[in-house]
């Protein structure tokens, strides 16, 4: 689809009136499998979502699902871009009101974007971590792919990419403290851990994915019981956010943007989990 037309279409459907209309005239999706990618901001979830959406059996959305429905909340609505941990209670309160009826409307709104002939549908909205029970109960059968990444690199990415002025954050003027970004990383996986035992999930790391992409993609297709990816997928270049290129580990770039003091602050906030996943050597990439 023409990229300009796609951008205009996305902007149009984000109006509440149009979304309500789409929720009335759409169809309730019933794929063989729903796949939800869970992880923290800046953990490689967007790249993974783009790659999965190219599989002939998988349909994807052109944006995070939250942008294509008016029934799901996200932290930017509370003035906290890339930082749901600071408005978690408000998110939970709103998510607690979601019903099966809401789920049906969401599916109808999304149906205008998913390709109708796909048996597997993938969705990636970072704030889905705050509504795992709703997803589990209303999007069946639900499969979850959990992605983790070096917490130092993630914290740097959140701080660098969060546009506080755009979303009217009233607590911080220009950027988040790096320790707050580390807290978001830590809380993401604390919440996932709380629900993980009841999920049908595959867990993988950004580091392994970027170093052995074919191996990880094979794990995913086995998990979903679908055909393997075409070998040519590894030769493609991907464009998203500020990045264009192949599948590669960008942890080193982020770590160079952190001072030793900032690395120590991240370690002080999330040291136990960093150690558990071998990210605890604060002067190393650990990729």
C-alpha positions as CSV (number, residue, x, y, z in Angstrom):
1,X,0.0,0.0,0.0
2,X,1.3,3.5,-0.9
3,X,3.0,4.9,2.2
4,X,1.4,8.4,1.9
5,X,-2.1,6.9,1.6
6,X,-1.4,4.6,4.5
7,X,-0.4,7.5,6.7
8,X,-3.5,9.5,5.7
9,X,-5.7,6.5,6.3
10,X,-4.2,5.9,9.8
11,X,-4.7,9.6,10.8
12,X,-8.3,9.5,9.6
13,X,-9.3,6.4,11.5
14,X,-7.9,7.7,14.8
15,X,-10.9,10.0,15.2
16,X,-13.4,8.6,17.7
17,X,-16.3,9.0,15.3
18,X,-14.6,7.0,12.5
19,X,-13.5,4.4,15.0
20,X,-17.0,3.9,16.3
21,X,-18.3,3.5,12.8
22,X,-15.6,1.0,11.9
23,X,-16.6,-0.9,15.1
24,X,-20.1,-1.2,13.7
25,X,-19.3,-2.3,10.1
26,X,-16.3,-4.5,10.7
27,X,-16.3,-8.2,11.2
28,X,-15.4,-10.1,14.4
29,X,-12.1,-11.7,13.7
30,X,-11.7,-15.4,14.4
31,X,-8.2,-16.5,13.5
32,X,-6.7,-19.8,14.3
33,X,-4.3,-18.1,16.6
34,X,-3.9,-14.6,18.2
35,X,-0.3,-13.7,18.8
36,X,0.6,-10.9,21.2
37,X,4.2,-9.6,21.5
38,X,5.0,-8.5,25.1
39,X,8.0,-6.6,26.3
40,X,9.4,-3.2,27.4
41,X,9.8,-0.2,25.2
42,X,12.9,-0.3,23.0
43,X,13.3,-4.0,23.3
44,X,13.1,-5.0,19.6
45,X,9.3,-5.7,19.7
46,X,8.6,-3.4,16.7
47,X,11.3,-5.2,14.6
48,X,9.9,-8.6,15.5
49,X,6.4,-7.5,14.8
50,X,7.4,-6.3,11.3
51,X,9.2,-9.5,10.5
52,X,6.4,-11.8,11.7
53,X,3.9,-9.8,9.6
54,X,5.7,-10.7,6.4
55,X,5.1,-14.4,7.0
56,X,2.5,-15.8,4.5
57,X,0.4,-17.2,7.3
58,X,0.5,-14.2,9.6
59,X,-1.4,-10.9,9.4
60,X,-0.2,-7.8,11.1
61,X,-1.4,-4.3,11.8
62,X,0.2,-1.1,10.3
63,X,0.5,0.4,13.7
64,X,0.2,-0.6,17.4
65,X,-3.3,-1.9,17.9
66,X,-4.0,0.8,20.5
67,X,-3.8,3.4,17.7
68,X,-6.6,1.6,15.7
69,X,-9.2,1.3,18.4
70,X,-10.7,3.7,21.0
71,X,-11.3,0.9,23.6
72,X,-7.8,0.5,24.9
73,X,-5.8,3.0,27.0
74,X,-2.1,3.8,26.8
75,X,0.1,5.8,29.1
76,X,0.4,8.8,26.7
77,X,-3.2,9.6,27.5
78,X,-2.1,10.2,31.1
79,X,0.9,12.3,30.0
80,X,3.4,9.5,30.4
81,X,5.0,8.6,27.1
82,X,6.8,5.3,27.1
83,X,6.2,5.1,30.9
84,X,3.1,3.1,31.9
85,X,4.7,2.2,35.3
86,X,4.0,5.8,36.4
87,X,0.3,5.6,35.7
88,X,-0.1,1.9,36.2
89,X,-3.0,2.2,38.7
90,X,-4.9,4.4,36.3
91,X,-4.3,2.0,33.5
92,X,-5.5,-0.9,35.6
93,X,-8.6,1.0,36.6
94,X,-9.5,1.6,33.0
95,X,-8.6,-1.9,31.9
96,X,-10.8,-3.4,34.7
97,X,-13.9,-1.9,32.9
98,X,-13.2,-3.8,29.7
99,X,-15.7,-6.4,28.8
100,X,-16.4,-9.1,26.2
101,X,-18.4,-6.5,24.3
102,X,-15.3,-4.2,24.1
103,X,-13.3,-7.1,22.8
104,X,-15.8,-7.7,20.0
105,X,-15.7,-4.0,19.0
106,X,-11.9,-4.0,19.1
107,X,-11.8,-7.0,16.7
108,X,-14.2,-5.3,14.4
109,X,-12.1,-2.1,14.3
110,X,-8.9,-4.1,13.7
111,X,-10.6,-6.2,11.0
112,X,-10.3,-3.3,8.5
113,X,-6.5,-3.6,8.7
114,X,-5.8,-7.3,9.0
115,X,-5.7,-9.4,5.8
116,X,-8.7,-11.7,5.8
117,X,-6.9,-14.8,4.5
118,X,-4.4,-15.0,7.3
119,X,-4.9,-17.8,9.9
120,X,-2.6,-16.1,12.5
121,X,-2.9,-12.5,13.6
122,X,-0.1,-10.7,15.5
123,X,-0.5,-7.6,17.6
124,X,2.1,-5.5,19.4
125,X,1.2,-2.7,21.8
126,X,3.6,-2.2,24.6
127,X,0.8,-1.3,27.0
128,X,-0.8,-4.8,26.5
129,X,1.3,-5.8,29.4
130,X,-1.1,-3.9,31.7
131,X,-4.1,-5.9,30.4
132,X,-2.9,-9.5,30.0
133,X,-6.0,-11.1,31.7
134,X,-8.3,-9.3,29.3
135,X,-6.4,-10.5,26.3
136,X,-6.1,-14.0,27.7
137,X,-9.9,-14.2,28.2
138,X,-11.1,-12.5,25.0
139,X,-8.6,-13.3,22.3
140,X,-8.5,-17.0,22.1
141,X,-6.5,-19.0,21.5
142,X,-3.9,-16.5,22.7
143,X,-0.1,-17.0,22.1
144,X,2.4,-14.7,23.7
145,X,5.9,-13.9,22.6
146,X,7.9,-12.3,25.4
147,X,10.9,-10.3,24.4
148,X,13.6,-9.0,26.8
149,X,16.6,-6.8,26.2
150,X,19.6,-5.4,28.1
151,X,18.1,-3.1,30.7
152,X,20.8,-0.5,30.3
153,X,20.2,-0.2,26.6
154,X,16.4,-0.1,27.1
155,X,16.6,2.6,29.8
156,X,18.7,4.8,27.5
157,X,16.3,4.3,24.6
158,X,13.2,5.2,26.7
159,X,14.9,8.4,27.9
160,X,16.0,9.3,24.4
161,X,12.8,8.7,22.6
162,X,10.1,9.8,25.1
163,X,8.7,13.1,23.9
164,X,7.5,14.6,27.2
165,X,6.4,18.0,25.8
166,X,4.3,16.4,23.1
167,X,2.2,14.5,25.6
168,X,2.2,17.3,28.3
169,X,4.0,15.6,31.1
170,X,3.8,17.9,34.1
171,X,6.5,16.2,36.3
172,X,9.6,16.4,34.1
173,X,10.5,19.2,31.7
174,X,12.7,17.6,29.1
175,X,13.5,14.0,29.8
176,X,13.0,11.3,32.4
177,X,15.7,10.5,35.0
178,X,17.5,7.4,33.9
179,X,16.6,5.6,37.1
180,X,12.9,6.0,36.2
181,X,13.5,4.4,32.8
182,X,15.2,1.5,34.5
183,X,12.1,1.2,36.8
184,X,9.9,0.9,33.7
185,X,12.1,-1.9,32.4
186,X,12.0,-3.7,35.8
187,X,8.2,-3.3,36.3
188,X,7.5,-4.6,32.8
189,X,8.9,-8.0,33.6
190,X,7.6,-8.0,37.1
191,X,4.1,-7.8,35.7
192,X,4.7,-10.3,33.0
193,X,6.2,-12.7,35.6
194,X,3.0,-12.4,37.7
195,X,0.9,-13.8,34.9
196,X,3.3,-15.9,33.0
197,X,2.4,-19.3,34.5
198,X,-1.1,-19.1,33.0
199,X,0.1,-18.1,29.5
200,X,1.0,-20.1,26.4
201,X,4.2,-18.3,25.7
202,X,7.6,-18.3,24.1
203,X,10.3,-16.2,25.7
204,X,13.3,-14.9,23.8
205,X,16.0,-12.2,24.1
206,X,16.8,-9.4,21.8
207,X,20.5,-10.3,22.0
208,X,19.9,-13.9,20.8
209,X,17.5,-12.7,18.1
210,X,20.0,-10.3,16.6
211,X,22.9,-12.7,16.8
212,X,21.1,-15.8,15.6
213,X,17.9,-14.6,13.9
214,X,17.3,-17.8,11.9
215,X,17.4,-19.9,15.0
216,X,15.0,-17.7,16.9
217,X,12.6,-17.4,13.9
218,X,12.6,-21.2,13.7
219,X,11.7,-21.3,17.4
220,X,8.8,-18.9,16.7
221,X,7.4,-20.8,13.8
222,X,7.6,-24.1,15.7
223,X,5.9,-22.5,18.7
224,X,3.1,-21.3,16.4
225,X,3.1,-24.5,14.3
226,X,3.4,-22.7,11.0
227,X,5.8,-23.1,8.1
228,X,9.4,-21.8,8.4
229,X,10.3,-18.3,7.1
230,X,11.8,-18.0,3.7
231,X,15.6,-17.7,3.9
232,X,15.5,-14.3,2.1
233,X,14.0,-12.7,5.2
234,X,17.4,-12.3,6.7
235,X,18.7,-10.3,3.8
236,X,16.0,-7.6,4.0
237,X,16.4,-4.1,5.4
238,X,13.8,-2.8,7.9
239,X,12.7,0.7,8.5
240,X,11.1,1.8,11.7
241,X,11.5,4.7,14.2
242,X,14.9,6.2,13.4
243,X,16.4,2.9,12.2
244,X,16.9,1.5,8.7
245,X,18.9,-1.6,8.2
246,X,19.2,-5.4,8.7
247,X,18.8,-7.4,11.9
248,X,21.6,-6.3,14.2
249,X,22.4,-5.7,17.9
250,X,22.3,-1.9,18.7
251,X,23.1,-2.3,22.4
252,X,26.6,-0.9,22.0
253,X,25.2,2.4,20.6
254,X,22.9,2.9,23.5
255,X,25.6,2.0,26.1
256,X,27.9,4.6,24.7
257,X,25.2,7.3,25.5
258,X,25.4,6.4,29.2
259,X,27.9,7.7,31.7
260,X,29.3,5.4,34.3
261,X,27.2,7.2,36.9
262,X,24.1,6.6,34.9
263,X,24.9,2.9,34.5
264,X,25.3,2.7,38.2
265,X,21.9,4.4,38.7
266,X,20.3,1.8,36.4
267,X,22.0,-1.0,38.3
268,X,20.8,0.5,41.6
269,X,17.2,0.4,40.4
270,X,17.1,-2.9,38.7
271,X,20.2,-4.8,39.7
272,X,18.6,-8.1,40.7
273,X,16.9,-8.7,37.4
274,X,19.9,-7.4,35.5
275,X,22.0,-10.0,37.3
276,X,19.5,-12.7,36.7
277,X,19.6,-12.2,32.9
278,X,23.4,-11.6,32.9
279,X,23.1,-7.9,32.1
280,X,24.6,-6.9,35.4
281,X,28.1,-6.0,34.3
282,X,27.5,-2.3,34.1
283,X,30.5,-1.5,31.8
284,X,29.8,-4.3,29.3
285,X,27.4,-4.7,26.4
286,X,26.4,-8.3,27.3
287,X,25.2,-8.9,23.8
